Amino acid sequence: MQRVLGEVYFSLSALESSRDLLQDTLTEQSALLGPRHLDVAETQIALGMTLQALGTTDTAFELYESAYATRIALLEKDSTEVLDAIAVRAFLQETMGNYAEAEALFRETLAMAQRIQPGDSIRTAKAMDELGGLLRIRDSSAEAEPLLRDALAMQQRIFGRDHPDSDNTKRQLAGLLRDSERYEESQKLYLEVLESRTKMLGPLHMEVAHTWNSYSQLLQSMNDLDGAVDANTEFIRIMEATFDSPHPSMAAAYNNRGFLMRDQGDLDGALENLKLALATLDALDTPAEHPNRSFPSIGIGDVYFRQQRYTEAEDILRQALSIRRAAFGETHRLVAQAKHYLGKTLVGSGNYDEAERFLLEAYQQYAQSRGDSKTRLTADALVELYEKTGETEKAEQYRLASGNGDEQT
């Protein structure tokens, strides 16, 4: 009963209460039943999920590994209990930025779910959603999109229109559509999720907050800065009402607010919030190489660039590029973004040869996969570079490619 109550607290985003109750339950169960018992494993997973949501990933990792070892020893390998133990391990690896490990585990859960129950099933749809979301992060949209659409169709056949699992998949699909600049369908999905989650979970739930955050990013991409600020403010309001201590989502909130303030021309305010995002990650003991650090670092570098603090901008942008290369691989869109910002900065500091290399690589990556706006913005930077080097023919070539280059990145 105590574990069930702890899980209820978790579902209501009362994470500290959930943690305290589940820790007490685990201590009592371990003393009575021993460490290798299925009830103990179930509580370990519940407590691990709560600790992961609170940002305590090391302890969550230990709990998940122990629960998996118990279940694989006591149960059939192809069982829902083993599947669930693998799925939480995969999600933790994703949270920690270990994307290759997470992908392998998510693929394992999908294959297992399909073996356990062929055809439509809740777990198969969830496994498709989780793998599709991870592939979206890894910039494998061609594989991610059909997985997410198939998962959503399956969930709607099983549940009907509104269900937490369907909302998770809609939010993932909306993010993929936002990334590929299909804004109309993305906005429709985000609004459906906001309506559904607010109705089912209440306006102050963490999942509602996360949806406001994603919707804010969409509106920023659509150049609706006022709407983006309003959505970001709602995100921060809910998170501050929910958490008294540092939380990874607060780092995301400060980061996104920093980029919005940059786009509004408030560079000092932008820098303050972007540094606050990094400070929050520091307070959570986020490793130096974690990809989440690259987001505020990119923002800080761009603010420094706009303030003509080129040496400081170059240093932090090189760090961000290194982090993203290690986490995502050379061809990822976020690596192209880092190259774009670093290339612009090197133009400003007069390092034209290296600037050209980075900007051309970014331009080629964007042209192949990311739609028009990012390609045009990098073309604008190449025009500026070639005008400064006196290469008028190349400047004209990229001026034609850039079209209207007055958007923000």
N, C-alpha and C positions, 0 to 999 in steps of 0.2 A: 504493500500500500504506500509506504514512504517513497519507493522509487517512482510509482505512478504519479504521486503528487509532485515529485521533483520534475518529472517530464511535463506535467501540466504547467509548472512555473516556467520551464524552458519555452514552451509553446506561447506563453504570454509575454515573453521577453523579460521576465523577472529573473535575470540570470544569476545574480548573487544569491537569492533565495534558493534557486535550483541547485547551485553549486553546494551550498551548505548542507541542504537536505540529502543530496546524493552522496556527499562525502561521508556523512554520518551513516547512511545506509550501507555503503560499501565497507566501512570499518566493521559494522555489526555482522554483515553477511560473511566477510572473510574470516572473522573469529569463529563463527558457528559452522560454516560449511567448508572452509579451506579455500585456498586461492584458485583451485581448478574445479570450479563448479559453474554450471550454465547460468544460474541466477546471478552469480558474481560477475560473469562475463557480460550479462545484459546490463547490469548496473555500471560496469566499467565503460561500456559504450555510451550510455546516457550521460555519465559524468564527463567523458571525453568530449562529447558534443558541446556540452555547456562550457567547458574550459576552452575549447577551440573558439567558441563564439566570444569569449572574454579575452582572447589573444594569448592564452597560456598553452602554446602549441607543444612544448617539450613534454609536459605531463600528459597531455592528450595523446601524444604519440605512444608513450609507454602503456597507457591504458588500452588503446586500440590493439597494440601488438599482443598484449596479454590476453585480451578477449578473443582475438583471432586464433591464437595458439590453443586456447581452451576449446573453441568450437571445432577447429579442424581435427583435434585429437578425439573428441567425443561424438562427433556427428558425421554423417555422410558428407563427402566433399560437395556434391551438388545438392545443397539445401539452402533454404531461404536465410537461415541464420548465418551460414558461412558467407553467403552473398552479401548480406548486410554488413558483416564485419570487414569484407574487402572494400565495400563502397565507402565506408567512413574513412578507411585508410587512404583511399584514393582522393577523397575530398580534402583531407588534411595535407597530402602531398601537393595538391593544387594550391591550397592556402599558403604553403611554405615556398611556393615558386618552383617546385620540383616538377615541371610539367611533363617531362618524358616519363618519369615514374608514375605520375598520375594517369597519363594516357594508357599505359600498359595495364594498370589496375582497372580503369573504367572499361577497357575493352574486355577484360576478363569477366567483369560483372555482367556486361551485356550478353556475352556468349553463354554464361551460366544461366541467366534469367531465361533466355530463349530455350535452353535445354530443359529447365525445370518445368516451364509451362509454354509450349509452343502457341503461337497466335497472340491475340490481345491479352495483355496482363498488365497489372499496375506496375510490377517491378520491371518488366521489359520497357515500358514507356518511360519510367524514371531513369533507367540505365541509358536509354537513347538520349534523353534530355541531358544527363550528366556528361556523357561523352561528347555530345554536340556542343555543349557549353565550353568544354575544355578545348575542343578543336577550334572553336571560334577564337579563344584566347591565343591559340597557336597559329592563327591566321590561315587555317585550313577551311575556309568558308565553303568551298565546293563540296566537301564532305559533310560539314556541319549543318548546312541549311536543310538538305533532305532529311537528315536525322531528326532535326528539331521539328520540321513540318510533320513527319511521320509520327513522332512522339505526341505532338499536339492532337493530331487526328485520332490517334488511338485513345488518348485521354478523354477526348470529347465523346467518343463512342462508349467509353466505360462510365464516365461521370456525368456527362451532360456539359452544360456551358461553363459554370463557375465551380472551380475546385482549386485548392492550394497547389496541387501538382500541375494543373493546367496553367495556373498563373506563373509558376516558375518557368515553364517552357515558353510561354508567351513573352516573358521578360527577356529570356535568352535570345529568342528570335527577333524581338524588337531591337536588341542591341546589335545583332548581326546586320539587320537592315539599316540601322543608323550608320554603322561602320561603312557600309557600301552605298550610302547616300540615297537610300530609298526611304525618304523621310515620311511620306504620307502614310504608308502601311505601318511604319515603325510607330508613329504617333498614335495611330488608331489602337495598336496593341497596348502601348503604355497606358493609355487612358482606360482601356478595358481592365487592365490589371489594377490600376489605382482604385477604380470603382469597386471591383470585386474584393480586393484585399481590405479596403477600408470597411466595407460592409461585413466581411467575415471576421476580421481581426481587430477592428477598431482603429481610430485615426492615429494612435500613438504607438503602434506596433513597429518593431524593428524592420520587418519586411515591407511595411508601408514606407518607412523612411528610405530604404534602399531603392524602392521604385521611384520616389521623388528625386533621388540623386541621379538615377539613370535618365529620367525624363528631363532633368535640368541639362544634362549633357546633350540630349537631342536638341533642345531648344537653342542651346548655344551653337550647335552645328548649323541650325536653321537661321542663325543671326537674330533670333528673338532674345536679346539680352535681358530685357525687363522680365520676360516670362521665365528665363533661366535663373535669374536672381531670385525671383519669388519661389521657384521650386527648390533651389538650393537652400534658401532660408528655412523652408518647411522641413527639409532634411535635417538641418542642423538643430532646429527647435526640437524635433522628436528625439534625436540622439542625445541632446543635452538633458532632456527630461528622463531619459532611460538609463544613462550611465553617469556615475559619479567619478569614475577613474578612466585613464586613457584607454581608447578602444581603436582597433584598426579602421573602423568606419569613420571615426572622427578625423583621422588623418586624411581620408578621402574627402571628407566634407571641407576641411580647410584647404586642401589642394584645389578642389574645384572652385571654391570661392576665390582663391588667389587668381586662377585663370580668368574668372569672370571680371574681377577688378582690373586685371591687366587689360582686358578687352574694352573696359570702360575708361581706360586712361589713368587709373589710379595706381601708379607703379609702386608707390610706398605702401599702400594698403595691400597690394598684391604680394609684395615681398614679405610683409609681415605674416600673411596667412600661409604662404608657401613654406616659410621657415618654421611656422607653427606645425605644419604637417610633418616636416622632418623631425621636429622635437617630439611629436607624439610617437612617431616610429622609434625614436631613440628610447623613449620611456617604456616602450613595449619590447625592448631588446631585439628589435628587428635586425637581422644580420646585414652587414654592410653590402653584401652582394644581392640582397633580395630585390626583385624587380620593382616592388612597390616604391622603393626609394628613388627610382629613376623618374617618376612622374613629377614630384615637386622639384627635383633637381633640374629637369628640363625647363620648368617654369621659372625657377630662379635664374637659370642661365639666360633665358630670353629677356627677363627684366633687366639683368645686367647689360645685355646687348643693347637694349633700348636706351639705357642710361650711359651708353658708350664706355662701359667698364669691361673692355674686351678681354683683358687677361683673366679676370675673375670668371667671366662667362665661359671662356674657353676651358678653363680647368674643370669646372663642374659639368660642362657638357661632355667633355671627354670621359669623365667618370660615368655619366649616364649612358653613353654609347657603349662603354665596356660592359656595364651591367646588362644591358639589353642584348648585346651580342651573345653573352654567356647564357642568358636565360632563354632567348627566343630563336637564336640562329640568325645568320646574315641576311636572309631574305624576308624577314618579318617586317610588317608595316611599321611597328614601333621602332625598329632599327632605322628604317628609312626616315622616320620623323626626327630621330636624334641626329642623323646625318644632315638633314635639312637645316636644323637649328645651328649645328656646329659649322656647317658650310657658310651660313649667313654671317656668323660671328667672325669667321676667318676672313671673309670679304671686308668686314669692318676694320679688322686689324691689319689688313694689307697682305695677308698670307694667301696670295691668289692661287698658286698651284695646288695647294692642298684643298682650298675651298672649292676649286673646280672639280676635283676628284669626288669629294663628298656630295656636292650638289648634283653632279651627273649621275652618280649611283642612286641617289634619292629619286631623281627625276625618272630614271628608267624603271625603278621599282614601282613608283606610283603609276606611271603610264601603263604598266602591265596589269595592275590589279586593283587600283584604289579609286577609280572614277576621276572626274575632271578637276574638282576643286583643289586637291592637294597637288596635282600635276601642275596646274596653273600657278600656284603659289611658288613652287620650286622653280618654274620657268621664270617668274618675276625675279627671283634671286639670281638666276643665271644672267638675265638681262643686265642687272646692276653690276654683276661681276665683269661681264664683257665690255660694258661701257667704261668701266674703270681701267680695264687693260687695253682699251682702244681697238678691240676686235669687233668692228661694227657689223660685219656680216653675221657673225655668231649672235650678236645682240639682237639683230633683226630676226633671225631664225627663231629665237626663243620668245621674242616679243609677239610674233604671230601665234606661237603656241600658248602664250599666257592668256590672251584675251583680256578679260576684266580682272585685274589682279588686286582688287581692293578688299578681298576677304581677309579675315583673321584666322590664324591657326591656333 
